[in-house]
Amino acid sequence: MESAFTVLAEPTRRAILTLLAAGERTVGDLEAALNLSQPSVSKHLRVLREAGFVEATVDAQRRVYRILPRPLQEVDAWMAPFRRYWSARVDALERHLDRAATAPHVKRKSRTQR
């Protein structure tokens, strides 16, 4: 089985997951939304299914795909320290910008006026 990051490295698979995050879809729905052929979509769905990202249910003659949260939760857990890292820096930048916005503006003489 491929790692979650190897699976997510492929842009088409990320696009499929983005579409499935909004709700269940058939292969035909995904084909139309991504403007890809059925074999191409099916190939990516197979990889996603084998990695545990999606599952399919049969509805008459259609397969309906939906996203499974577990692999994404694992990726989210791995990203948590990085999110905390960037959150602290963004908070510091926000504080700096707030101070700069409220600080009195001091007019400086231009070099040509000296």
Jmol script that loads the backbone (N, CA, C; Angstrom):
load data "model"
ATOM      1  N   MET A   1       0.841  -1.188   0.000  1.00  0.00           N
ATOM      2  CA  MET A   1       0.000   0.000   0.000  1.00  0.00           C
ATOM      3  C   MET A   1       0.884   1.249   0.000  1.00  0.00           C
ATOM      4  N   GLU A   2       0.488   2.241  -0.766  1.00  0.00           N
ATOM      5  CA  GLU A   2       1.229   3.494  -0.843  1.00  0.00           C
ATOM      6  C   GLU A   2       0.973   4.325   0.408  1.00  0.00           C
ATOM      7  N   SER A   3       1.939   5.181   0.750  1.00  0.00           N
ATOM      8  CA  SER A   3       1.736   6.069   1.894  1.00  0.00           C
ATOM      9  C   SER A   3       0.688   7.116   1.536  1.00  0.00           C
ATOM     10  N   ALA A   4       0.092   7.695   2.561  1.00  0.00           N
ATOM     11  CA  ALA A   4      -0.917   8.734   2.334  1.00  0.00           C
ATOM     12  C   ALA A   4      -0.330   9.890   1.542  1.00  0.00           C
ATOM     13  N   PHE A   5       0.917  10.208   1.807  1.00  0.00           N
ATOM     14  CA  PHE A   5       1.527  11.359   1.121  1.00  0.00           C
ATOM     15  C   PHE A   5       1.807  11.046  -0.344  1.00  0.00           C
ATOM     16  N   THR A   6       2.144   9.807  -0.655  1.00  0.00           N
ATOM     17  CA  THR A   6       2.339   9.415  -2.054  1.00  0.00           C
ATOM     18  C   THR A   6       1.011   9.491  -2.794  1.00  0.00           C
ATOM     19  N   VAL A   7      -0.043   9.037  -2.146  1.00  0.00           N
ATOM     20  CA  VAL A   7      -1.373   9.090  -2.757  1.00  0.00           C
ATOM     21  C   VAL A   7      -1.780  10.538  -2.997  1.00  0.00           C
ATOM     22  N   LEU A   8      -1.557  11.397  -2.005  1.00  0.00           N
ATOM     23  CA  LEU A   8      -1.972  12.805  -2.112  1.00  0.00           C
ATOM     24  C   LEU A   8      -1.065  13.646  -3.000  1.00  0.00           C
ATOM     25  N   ALA A   9       0.084  13.115  -3.364  1.00  0.00           N
ATOM     26  CA  ALA A   9       1.009  13.870  -4.212  1.00  0.00           C
ATOM     27  C   ALA A   9       0.456  14.058  -5.630  1.00  0.00           C
ATOM     28  N   GLU A  10      -0.456  13.218  -6.040  1.00  0.00           N
ATOM     29  CA  GLU A  10      -1.012  13.268  -7.395  1.00  0.00           C
ATOM     30  C   GLU A  10      -2.163  14.285  -7.433  1.00  0.00           C
ATOM     31  N   PRO A  11      -2.047  15.330  -8.250  1.00  0.00           N
ATOM     32  CA  PRO A  11      -3.065  16.390  -8.292  1.00  0.00           C
ATOM     33  C   PRO A  11      -4.477  15.907  -8.630  1.00  0.00           C
ATOM     34  N   THR A  12      -4.603  14.934  -9.506  1.00  0.00           N
ATOM     35  CA  THR A  12      -5.937  14.447  -9.868  1.00  0.00           C
ATOM     36  C   THR A  12      -6.600  13.779  -8.674  1.00  0.00           C
ATOM     37  N   ARG A  13      -5.828  13.036  -7.884  1.00  0.00           N
ATOM     38  CA  ARG A  13      -6.407  12.389  -6.700  1.00  0.00           C
ATOM     39  C   ARG A  13      -6.825  13.433  -5.670  1.00  0.00           C
ATOM     40  N   ARG A  14      -6.042  14.496  -5.529  1.00  0.00           N
ATOM     41  CA  ARG A  14      -6.442  15.576  -4.621  1.00  0.00           C
ATOM     42  C   ARG A  14      -7.735  16.232  -5.116  1.00  0.00           C
ATOM     43  N   ALA A  15      -7.856  16.408  -6.420  1.00  0.00           N
ATOM     44  CA  ALA A  15      -9.071  17.003  -6.995  1.00  0.00           C
ATOM     45  C   ALA A  15     -10.277  16.100  -6.743  1.00  0.00           C
ATOM     46  N   ILE A  16     -10.100  14.805  -6.884  1.00  0.00           N
ATOM     47  CA  ILE A  16     -11.187  13.859  -6.609  1.00  0.00           C
ATOM     48  C   ILE A  16     -11.603  13.956  -5.152  1.00  0.00           C
ATOM     49  N   LEU A  17     -10.633  13.984  -4.243  1.00  0.00           N
ATOM     50  CA  LEU A  17     -10.957  14.097  -2.819  1.00  0.00           C
ATOM     51  C   LEU A  17     -11.676  15.408  -2.509  1.00  0.00           C
ATOM     52  N   THR A  18     -11.280  16.474  -3.169  1.00  0.00           N
ATOM     53  CA  THR A  18     -11.952  17.762  -2.975  1.00  0.00           C
ATOM     54  C   THR A  18     -13.414  17.676  -3.402  1.00  0.00           C
ATOM     55  N   LEU A  19     -13.664  17.041  -4.528  1.00  0.00           N
ATOM     56  CA  LEU A  19     -15.041  16.876  -4.990  1.00  0.00           C
ATOM     57  C   LEU A  19     -15.834  15.982  -4.040  1.00  0.00           C
ATOM     58  N   LEU A  20     -15.224  14.907  -3.575  1.00  0.00           N
ATOM     59  CA  LEU A  20     -15.913  13.989  -2.670  1.00  0.00           C
ATOM     60  C   LEU A  20     -16.136  14.601  -1.292  1.00  0.00           C
ATOM     61  N   ALA A  21     -15.327  15.587  -0.925  1.00  0.00           N
ATOM     62  CA  ALA A  21     -15.521  16.254   0.363  1.00  0.00           C
ATOM     63  C   ALA A  21     -16.862  16.981   0.392  1.00  0.00           C
ATOM     64  N   ALA A  22     -17.364  17.359  -0.773  1.00  0.00           N
ATOM     65  CA  ALA A  22     -18.654  18.047  -0.864  1.00  0.00           C
ATOM     66  C   ALA A  22     -19.823  17.070  -0.874  1.00  0.00           C
ATOM     67  N   GLY A  23     -19.546  15.794  -1.107  1.00  0.00           N
ATOM     68  CA  GLY A  23     -20.618  14.801  -1.117  1.00  0.00           C
ATOM     69  C   GLY A  23     -20.288  13.628  -2.027  1.00  0.00           C
ATOM     70  N   GLU A  24     -21.109  12.610  -1.926  1.00  0.00           N
ATOM     71  CA  GLU A  24     -20.912  11.399  -2.730  1.00  0.00           C
ATOM     72  C   GLU A  24     -21.043  11.710  -4.222  1.00  0.00           C
ATOM     73  N   ARG A  25     -20.280  10.961  -5.019  1.00  0.00           N
ATOM     74  CA  ARG A  25     -20.318  11.164  -6.474  1.00  0.00           C
ATOM     75  C   ARG A  25     -20.106   9.839  -7.183  1.00  0.00           C
ATOM     76  N   THR A  26     -20.647   9.762  -8.376  1.00  0.00           N
ATOM     77  CA  THR A  26     -20.419   8.596  -9.225  1.00  0.00           C
ATOM     78  C   THR A  26     -19.168   8.845 -10.067  1.00  0.00           C
ATOM     79  N   VAL A  27     -18.708   7.784 -10.712  1.00  0.00           N
ATOM     80  CA  VAL A  27     -17.566   7.933 -11.625  1.00  0.00           C
ATOM     81  C   VAL A  27     -17.919   8.934 -12.720  1.00  0.00           C
ATOM     82  N   GLY A  28     -19.126   8.852 -13.234  1.00  0.00           N
ATOM     83  CA  GLY A  28     -19.571   9.788 -14.278  1.00  0.00           C
ATOM     84  C   GLY A  28     -19.544  11.234 -13.807  1.00  0.00           C
ATOM     85  N   ASP A  29     -19.966  11.454 -12.563  1.00  0.00           N
ATOM     86  CA  ASP A  29     -19.917  12.812 -11.998  1.00  0.00           C
ATOM     87  C   ASP A  29     -18.475  13.325 -11.970  1.00  0.00           C
ATOM     88  N   LEU A  30     -17.578  12.449 -11.535  1.00  0.00           N
ATOM     89  CA  LEU A  30     -16.166  12.840 -11.433  1.00  0.00           C
ATOM     90  C   LEU A  30     -15.559  13.068 -12.805  1.00  0.00           C
ATOM     91  N   GLU A  31     -15.912  12.225 -13.767  1.00  0.00           N
ATOM     92  CA  GLU A  31     -15.431  12.403 -15.144  1.00  0.00           C
ATOM     93  C   GLU A  31     -15.810  13.787 -15.665  1.00  0.00           C
ATOM     94  N   ALA A  32     -17.073  14.128 -15.488  1.00  0.00           N
ATOM     95  CA  ALA A  32     -17.573  15.403 -16.006  1.00  0.00           C
ATOM     96  C   ALA A  32     -16.908  16.577 -15.292  1.00  0.00           C
ATOM     97  N   ALA A  33     -16.790  16.492 -13.974  1.00  0.00           N
ATOM     98  CA  ALA A  33     -16.223  17.605 -13.212  1.00  0.00           C
ATOM     99  C   ALA A  33     -14.746  17.808 -13.515  1.00  0.00           C
ATOM    100  N   LEU A  34     -14.023  16.720 -13.774  1.00  0.00           N
ATOM    101  CA  LEU A  34     -12.580  16.813 -13.996  1.00  0.00           C
ATOM    102  C   LEU A  34     -12.200  16.820 -15.471  1.00  0.00           C
ATOM    103  N   ASN A  35     -13.190  16.589 -16.339  1.00  0.00           N
ATOM    104  CA  ASN A  35     -12.943  16.513 -17.777  1.00  0.00           C
ATOM    105  C   ASN A  35     -11.877  15.456 -18.103  1.00  0.00           C
ATOM    106  N   LEU A  36     -12.055  14.278 -17.493  1.00  0.00           N
ATOM    107  CA  LEU A  36     -11.147  13.158 -17.705  1.00  0.00           C
ATOM    108  C   LEU A  36     -11.920  11.962 -18.236  1.00  0.00           C
ATOM    109  N   SER A  37     -11.190  11.005 -18.801  1.00  0.00           N
ATOM    110  CA  SER A  37     -11.835   9.787 -19.303  1.00  0.00           C
ATOM    111  C   SER A  37     -12.198   8.868 -18.137  1.00  0.00           C
ATOM    112  N   GLN A  38     -13.139   7.960 -18.403  1.00  0.00           N
ATOM    113  CA  GLN A  38     -13.561   7.013 -17.381  1.00  0.00           C
ATOM    114  C   GLN A  38     -12.403   6.137 -16.910  1.00  0.00           C
ATOM    115  N   PRO A  39     -11.558   5.610 -17.815  1.00  0.00           N
ATOM    116  CA  PRO A  39     -10.441   4.793 -17.334  1.00  0.00           C
ATOM    117  C   PRO A  39      -9.478   5.566 -16.427  1.00  0.00           C
ATOM    118  N   SER A  40      -9.250   6.826 -16.736  1.00  0.00           N
ATOM    119  CA  SER A  40      -8.350   7.637 -15.916  1.00  0.00           C
ATOM    120  C   SER A  40      -8.932   7.856 -14.525  1.00  0.00           C
ATOM    121  N   VAL A  41     -10.210   8.220 -14.458  1.00  0.00           N
ATOM    122  CA  VAL A  41     -10.862   8.436 -13.167  1.00  0.00           C
ATOM    123  C   VAL A  41     -10.882   7.128 -12.377  1.00  0.00           C
ATOM    124  N   SER A  42     -11.208   6.038 -13.039  1.00  0.00           N
ATOM    125  CA  SER A  42     -11.258   4.737 -12.360  1.00  0.00           C
ATOM    126  C   SER A  42      -9.897   4.341 -11.803  1.00  0.00           C
ATOM    127  N   LYS A  43      -8.835   4.635 -12.546  1.00  0.00           N
ATOM    128  CA  LYS A  43      -7.484   4.315 -12.074  1.00  0.00           C
ATOM    129  C   LYS A  43      -7.182   5.063 -10.777  1.00  0.00           C
ATOM    130  N   HIS A  44      -7.502   6.343 -10.743  1.00  0.00           N
ATOM    131  CA  HIS A  44      -7.237   7.143  -9.543  1.00  0.00           C
ATOM    132  C   HIS A  44      -8.135   6.709  -8.382  1.00  0.00           C
ATOM    133  N   LEU A  45      -9.386   6.371  -8.677  1.00  0.00           N
ATOM    134  CA  LEU A  45     -10.283   5.889  -7.633  1.00  0.00           C
ATOM    135  C   LEU A  45      -9.795   4.573  -7.042  1.00  0.00           C
ATOM    136  N   ARG A  46      -9.227   3.712  -7.873  1.00  0.00           N
ATOM    137  CA  ARG A  46      -8.685   2.440  -7.386  1.00  0.00           C
ATOM    138  C   ARG A  46      -7.558   2.693  -6.392  1.00  0.00           C
ATOM    139  N   VAL A  47      -6.659   3.621  -6.729  1.00  0.00           N
ATOM    140  CA  VAL A  47      -5.551   3.957  -5.822  1.00  0.00           C
ATOM    141  C   VAL A  47      -6.105   4.523  -4.515  1.00  0.00           C
ATOM    142  N   LEU A  48      -7.066   5.435  -4.606  1.00  0.00           N
ATOM    143  CA  LEU A  48      -7.669   6.025  -3.417  1.00  0.00           C
ATOM    144  C   LEU A  48      -8.389   4.976  -2.575  1.00  0.00           C
ATOM    145  N   ARG A  49      -9.063   4.050  -3.226  1.00  0.00           N
ATOM    146  CA  ARG A  49      -9.785   2.989  -2.516  1.00  0.00           C
ATOM    147  C   ARG A  49      -8.809   2.050  -1.813  1.00  0.00           C
ATOM    148  N   GLU A  50      -7.761   1.649  -2.509  1.00  0.00           N
ATOM    149  CA  GLU A  50      -6.775   0.738  -1.915  1.00  0.00           C
ATOM    150  C   GLU A  50      -6.030   1.379  -0.748  1.00  0.00           C
ATOM    151  N   ALA A  51      -5.884   2.698  -0.784  1.00  0.00           N
ATOM    152  CA  ALA A  51      -5.208   3.416   0.300  1.00  0.00           C
ATOM    153  C   ALA A  51      -6.167   3.768   1.436  1.00  0.00           C
ATOM    154  N   GLY A  52      -7.455   3.474   1.264  1.00  0.00           N
ATOM    155  CA  GLY A  52      -8.428   3.718   2.315  1.00  0.00           C
ATOM    156  C   GLY A  52      -9.002   5.113   2.354  1.00  0.00           C
ATOM    157  N   PHE A  53      -8.784   5.907   1.324  1.00  0.00           N
ATOM    158  CA  PHE A  53      -9.300   7.274   1.288  1.00  0.00           C
ATOM    159  C   PHE A  53     -10.774   7.338   0.884  1.00  0.00           C
ATOM    160  N   VAL A  54     -11.217   6.379   0.069  1.00  0.00           N
ATOM    161  CA  VAL A  54     -12.603   6.368  -0.399  1.00  0.00           C
ATOM    162  C   VAL A  54     -13.152   4.952  -0.327  1.00  0.00           C
ATOM    163  N   GLU A  55     -14.475   4.887  -0.369  1.00  0.00           N
ATOM    164  CA  GLU A  55     -15.134   3.595  -0.511  1.00  0.00           C
ATOM    165  C   GLU A  55     -16.255   3.752  -1.522  1.00  0.00           C
ATOM    166  N   ALA A  56     -16.630   2.633  -2.123  1.00  0.00           N
ATOM    167  CA  ALA A  56     -17.686   2.649  -3.132  1.00  0.00           C
ATOM    168  C   ALA A  56     -18.849   1.803  -2.653  1.00  0.00           C
ATOM    169  N   THR A  57     -20.046   2.263  -2.938  1.00  0.00           N
ATOM    170  CA  THR A  57     -21.248   1.465  -2.726  1.00  0.00           C
ATOM    171  C   THR A  57     -21.929   1.318  -4.079  1.00  0.00           C
ATOM    172  N   VAL A  58     -22.639   0.228  -4.229  1.00  0.00           N
ATOM    173  CA  VAL A  58     -23.320  -0.032  -5.495  1.00  0.00           C
ATOM    174  C   VAL A  58     -24.759   0.449  -5.379  1.00  0.00           C
ATOM    175  N   ASP A  59     -25.158   1.273  -6.339  1.00  0.00           N
ATOM    176  CA  ASP A  59     -26.525   1.791  -6.420  1.00  0.00           C
ATOM    177  C   ASP A  59     -27.035   1.455  -7.811  1.00  0.00           C
ATOM    178  N   ALA A  60     -27.804   0.360  -7.898  1.00  0.00           N
ATOM    179  CA  ALA A  60     -28.263  -0.176  -9.187  1.00  0.00           C
ATOM    180  C   ALA A  60     -27.027  -0.560  -9.999  1.00  0.00           C
ATOM    181  N   GLN A  61     -26.781   0.109 -11.110  1.00  0.00           N
ATOM    182  CA  GLN A  61     -25.614  -0.226 -11.926  1.00  0.00           C
ATOM    183  C   GLN A  61     -24.492   0.800 -11.769  1.00  0.00           C
ATOM    184  N   ARG A  62     -24.620   1.667 -10.791  1.00  0.00           N
ATOM    185  CA  ARG A  62     -23.605   2.712 -10.593  1.00  0.00           C
ATOM    186  C   ARG A  62     -22.824   2.431  -9.314  1.00  0.00           C
ATOM    187  N   ARG A  63     -21.584   2.861  -9.314  1.00  0.00           N
ATOM    188  CA  ARG A  63     -20.795   2.868  -8.084  1.00  0.00           C
ATOM    189  C   ARG A  63     -20.761   4.305  -7.591  1.00  0.00           C
ATOM    190  N   VAL A  64     -21.113   4.471  -6.345  1.00  0.00           N
ATOM    191  CA  VAL A  64     -21.128   5.800  -5.743  1.00  0.00           C
ATOM    192  C   VAL A  64     -19.972   5.843  -4.744  1.00  0.00           C
ATOM    193  N   TYR A  65     -19.125   6.843  -4.896  1.00  0.00           N
ATOM    194  CA  TYR A  65     -17.932   6.963  -4.055  1.00  0.00           C
ATOM    195  C   TYR A  65     -18.139   8.021  -2.989  1.00  0.00           C
ATOM    196  N   ARG A  66     -17.554   7.743  -1.834  1.00  0.00           N
ATOM    197  CA  ARG A  66     -17.556   8.725  -0.746  1.00  0.00           C
ATOM    198  C   ARG A  66     -16.206   8.689  -0.062  1.00  0.00           C
ATOM    199  N   ILE A  67     -15.892   9.786   0.569  1.00  0.00           N
ATOM    200  CA  ILE A  67     -14.599   9.953   1.232  1.00  0.00           C
ATOM    201  C   ILE A  67     -14.628   9.252   2.594  1.00  0.00           C
ATOM    202  N   LEU A  68     -13.503   8.704   2.992  1.00  0.00           N
ATOM    203  CA  LEU A  68     -13.337   8.117   4.323  1.00  0.00           C
ATOM    204  C   LEU A  68     -12.362   8.996   5.102  1.00  0.00           C
ATOM    205  N   PRO A  69     -12.686   9.357   6.318  1.00  0.00           N
ATOM    206  CA  PRO A  69     -11.878  10.343   7.042  1.00  0.00           C
ATOM    207  C   PRO A  69     -10.560   9.836   7.636  1.00  0.00           C
ATOM    208  N   ARG A  70     -10.431   8.562   7.918  1.00  0.00           N
ATOM    209  CA  ARG A  70      -9.274   8.094   8.690  1.00  0.00           C
ATOM    210  C   ARG A  70      -7.904   8.482   8.109  1.00  0.00           C
ATOM    211  N   PRO A  71      -7.628   8.213   6.822  1.00  0.00           N
ATOM    212  CA  PRO A  71      -6.301   8.601   6.309  1.00  0.00           C
ATOM    213  C   PRO A  71      -6.068  10.105   6.373  1.00  0.00           C
ATOM    214  N   LEU A  72      -7.125  10.882   6.174  1.00  0.00           N
ATOM    215  CA  LEU A  72      -6.981  12.335   6.233  1.00  0.00           C
ATOM    216  C   LEU A  72      -6.751  12.793   7.669  1.00  0.00           C
ATOM    217  N   GLN A  73      -7.324  12.088   8.634  1.00  0.00           N
ATOM    218  CA  GLN A  73      -7.072  12.401  10.039  1.00  0.00           C
ATOM    219  C   GLN A  73      -5.609  12.137  10.387  1.00  0.00           C
ATOM    220  N   GLU A  74      -5.037  11.082   9.812  1.00  0.00           N
ATOM    221  CA  GLU A  74      -3.624  10.776  10.038  1.00  0.00           C
ATOM    222  C   GLU A  74      -2.733  11.877   9.451  1.00  0.00           C
ATOM    223  N   VAL A  75      -3.076  12.357   8.264  1.00  0.00           N
ATOM    224  CA  VAL A  75      -2.321  13.450   7.644  1.00  0.00           C
ATOM    225  C   VAL A  75      -2.476  14.718   8.490  1.00  0.00           C
ATOM    226  N   ASP A  76      -3.681  14.974   8.950  1.00  0.00           N
ATOM    227  CA  ASP A  76      -3.934  16.144   9.785  1.00  0.00           C
ATOM    228  C   ASP A  76      -3.119  16.079  11.079  1.00  0.00           C
ATOM    229  N   ALA A  77      -3.052  14.913  11.693  1.00  0.00           N
ATOM    230  CA  ALA A  77      -2.263  14.750  12.921  1.00  0.00           C
ATOM    231  C   ALA A  77      -0.784  15.001  12.649  1.00  0.00           C
ATOM    232  N   TRP A  78      -0.289  14.548  11.506  1.00  0.00           N
ATOM    233  CA  TRP A  78       1.113  14.773  11.160  1.00  0.00           C
ATOM    234  C   TRP A  78       1.383  16.256  10.948  1.00  0.00           C
ATOM    235  N   MET A  79       0.403  16.972  10.412  1.00  0.00           N
ATOM    236  CA  MET A  79       0.575  18.392  10.113  1.00  0.00           C
ATOM    237  C   MET A  79       0.406  19.297  11.324  1.00  0.00           C
ATOM    238  N   ALA A  80      -0.132  18.794  12.428  1.00  0.00           N
ATOM    239  CA  ALA A  80      -0.441  19.619  13.606  1.00  0.00           C
ATOM    240  C   ALA A  80       0.748  20.449  14.093  1.00  0.00           C
ATOM    241  N   PRO A  81       1.965  19.881  14.240  1.00  0.00           N
ATOM    242  CA  PRO A  81       3.072  20.718  14.710  1.00  0.00           C
ATOM    243  C   PRO A  81       3.405  21.858  13.741  1.00  0.00           C
ATOM    244  N   PHE A  82       3.250  21.610  12.464  1.00  0.00           N
ATOM    245  CA  PHE A  82       3.523  22.647  11.475  1.00  0.00           C
ATOM    246  C   PHE A  82       2.468  23.737  11.533  1.00  0.00           C
ATOM    247  N   ARG A  83       1.220  23.348  11.776  1.00  0.00           N
ATOM    248  CA  ARG A  83       0.131  24.307  11.905  1.00  0.00           C
ATOM    249  C   ARG A  83       0.386  25.209  13.116  1.00  0.00           C
ATOM    250  N   ARG A  84       0.827  24.611  14.239  1.00  0.00           N
ATOM    251  CA  ARG A  84       1.144  25.409  15.430  1.00  0.00           C
ATOM    252  C   ARG A  84       2.305  26.361  15.135  1.00  0.00           C
ATOM    253  N   TYR A  85       3.308  25.880  14.414  1.00  0.00           N
ATOM    254  CA  TYR A  85       4.471  26.699  14.049  1.00  0.00           C
ATOM    255  C   TYR A  85       4.020  27.928  13.263  1.00  0.00           C
ATOM    256  N   TRP A  86       3.236  27.715  12.219  1.00  0.00           N
ATOM    257  CA  TRP A  86       2.816  28.837  11.374  1.00  0.00           C
ATOM    258  C   TRP A  86       1.800  29.719  12.071  1.00  0.00           C
ATOM    259  N   SER A  87       0.966  29.136  12.906  1.00  0.00           N
ATOM    260  CA  SER A  87      -0.020  29.924  13.632  1.00  0.00           C
ATOM    261  C   SER A  87       0.669  30.934  14.543  1.00  0.00           C
ATOM    262  N   ALA A  88       1.727  30.505  15.247  1.00  0.00           N
ATOM    263  CA  ALA A  88       2.468  31.413  16.129  1.00  0.00           C
ATOM    264  C   ALA A  88       3.088  32.552  15.327  1.00  0.00           C
ATOM    265  N   ARG A  89       3.610  32.256  14.163  1.00  0.00           N
ATOM    266  CA  ARG A  89       4.240  33.300  13.344  1.00  0.00           C
ATOM    267  C   ARG A  89       3.214  34.260  12.744  1.00  0.00           C
ATOM    268  N   VAL A  90       2.086  33.729  12.326  1.00  0.00           N
ATOM    269  CA  VAL A  90       1.034  34.596  11.791  1.00  0.00           C
ATOM    270  C   VAL A  90       0.493  35.492  12.901  1.00  0.00           C
ATOM    271  N   ASP A  91       0.350  34.939  14.117  1.00  0.00           N
ATOM    272  CA  ASP A  91      -0.102  35.760  15.251  1.00  0.00           C
ATOM    273  C   ASP A  91       0.898  36.879  15.535  1.00  0.00           C
ATOM    274  N   ALA A  92       2.190  36.578  15.486  1.00  0.00           N
ATOM    275  CA  ALA A  92       3.219  37.593  15.723  1.00  0.00           C
ATOM    276  C   ALA A  92       3.174  38.674  14.644  1.00  0.00           C
ATOM    277  N   LEU A  93       2.983  38.269  13.407  1.00  0.00           N
ATOM    278  CA  LEU A  93       2.871  39.234  12.314  1.00  0.00           C
ATOM    279  C   LEU A  93       1.650  40.124  12.514  1.00  0.00           C
ATOM    280  N   GLU A  94       0.538  39.535  12.922  1.00  0.00           N
ATOM    281  CA  GLU A  94      -0.669  40.321  13.160  1.00  0.00           C
ATOM    282  C   GLU A  94      -0.443  41.352  14.269  1.00  0.00           C
ATOM    283  N   ARG A  95       0.216  40.949  15.353  1.00  0.00           N
ATOM    284  CA  ARG A  95       0.506  41.898  16.432  1.00  0.00           C
ATOM    285  C   ARG A  95       1.404  43.027  15.934  1.00  0.00           C
ATOM    286  N   HIS A  96       2.413  42.695  15.137  1.00  0.00           N
ATOM    287  CA  HIS A  96       3.318  43.698  14.586  1.00  0.00           C
ATOM    288  C   HIS A  96       2.553  44.689  13.701  1.00  0.00           C
ATOM    289  N   LEU A  97       1.697  44.176  12.849  1.00  0.00           N
ATOM    290  CA  LEU A  97       0.931  45.055  11.955  1.00  0.00           C
ATOM    291  C   LEU A  97      -0.037  45.935  12.740  1.00  0.00           C
ATOM    292  N   ASP A  98      -0.633  45.376  13.810  1.00  0.00           N
ATOM    293  CA  ASP A  98      -1.519  46.185  14.656  1.00  0.00           C
ATOM    294  C   ASP A  98      -0.749  47.328  15.308  1.00  0.00           C
ATOM    295  N   ARG A  99       0.454  47.036  15.817  1.00  0.00           N
ATOM    296  CA  ARG A  99       1.280  48.085  16.438  1.00  0.00           C
ATOM    297  C   ARG A  99       1.686  49.120  15.402  1.00  0.00           C
ATOM    298  N   ALA A 100       2.056  48.684  14.217  1.00  0.00           N
ATOM    299  CA  ALA A 100       2.468  49.615  13.166  1.00  0.00           C
ATOM    300  C   ALA A 100       1.301  50.508  12.738  1.00  0.00           C
ATOM    301  N   ALA A 101       0.104  49.968  12.744  1.00  0.00           N
ATOM    302  CA  ALA A 101      -1.061  50.747  12.321  1.00  0.00           C
ATOM    303  C   ALA A 101      -1.445  51.792  13.353  1.00  0.00           C
ATOM    304  N   THR A 102      -1.180  51.532  14.625  1.00  0.00           N
ATOM    305  CA  THR A 102      -1.563  52.481  15.671  1.00  0.00           C
ATOM    306  C   THR A 102      -0.428  53.402  16.090  1.00  0.00           C
ATOM    307  N   ALA A 103       0.787  53.136  15.642  1.00  0.00           N
ATOM    308  CA  ALA A 103       1.929  53.977  16.001  1.00  0.00           C
ATOM    309  C   ALA A 103       1.805  55.326  15.309  1.00  0.00           C
ATOM    310  N   PRO A 104       2.183  56.403  16.017  1.00  0.00           N
ATOM    311  CA  PRO A 104       2.135  57.728  15.367  1.00  0.00           C
ATOM    312  C   PRO A 104       3.153  57.778  14.233  1.00  0.00           C
ATOM    313  N   HIS A 105       2.732  58.409  13.176  1.00  0.00           N
ATOM    314  CA  HIS A 105       3.621  58.529  12.026  1.00  0.00           C
ATOM    315  C   HIS A 105       4.541  59.724  12.227  1.00  0.00           C
ATOM    316  N   VAL A 106       5.821  59.486  12.081  1.00  0.00           N
ATOM    317  CA  VAL A 106       6.806  60.549  12.231  1.00  0.00           C
ATOM    318  C   VAL A 106       7.238  60.959  10.833  1.00  0.00           C
ATOM    319  N   LYS A 107       7.118  62.265  10.546  1.00  0.00           N
ATOM    320  CA  LYS A 107       7.570  62.756   9.245  1.00  0.00           C
ATOM    321  C   LYS A 107       9.074  62.887   9.277  1.00  0.00           C
ATOM    322  N   ARG A 108       9.688  62.385   8.292  1.00  0.00           N
ATOM    323  CA  ARG A 108      11.141  62.490   8.178  1.00  0.00           C
ATOM    324  C   ARG A 108      11.470  63.451   7.048  1.00  0.00           C
ATOM    325  N   LYS A 109      12.567  64.137   7.222  1.00  0.00           N
ATOM    326  CA  LYS A 109      13.022  65.009   6.141  1.00  0.00           C
ATOM    327  C   LYS A 109      13.601  64.148   5.050  1.00  0.00           C
ATOM    328  N   SER A 110      13.314  64.543   3.848  1.00  0.00           N
ATOM    329  CA  SER A 110      13.907  63.804   2.734  1.00  0.00           C
ATOM    330  C   SER A 110      15.354  64.225   2.586  1.00  0.00           C
ATOM    331  N   ARG A 111      16.116  63.424   1.916  1.00  0.00           N
ATOM    332  CA  ARG A 111      17.527  63.712   1.732  1.00  0.00           C
ATOM    333  C   ARG A 111      17.768  65.000   0.963  1.00  0.00           C
ATOM    334  N   THR A 112      16.826  65.349   0.120  1.00  0.00           N
ATOM    335  CA  THR A 112      17.021  66.577  -0.671  1.00  0.00           C
ATOM    336  C   THR A 112      16.786  67.824   0.151  1.00  0.00           C
ATOM    337  N   GLN A 113      16.116  67.733   1.300  1.00  0.00           N
ATOM    338  CA  GLN A 113      15.834  68.880   2.133  1.00  0.00           C
ATOM    339  C   GLN A 113      16.974  69.167   3.114  1.00  0.00           C
ATOM    340  N   ARG A 114      17.917  68.309   3.270  1.00  0.00           N
ATOM    341  CA  ARG A 114      18.988  68.507   4.238  1.00  0.00           C
ATOM    342  C   ARG A 114      19.981  69.541   3.805  1.00  0.00           C
TER     343      ARG A 114
END
end "model"
wireframe off; spacefill off
backbone 0.3
color backbone group
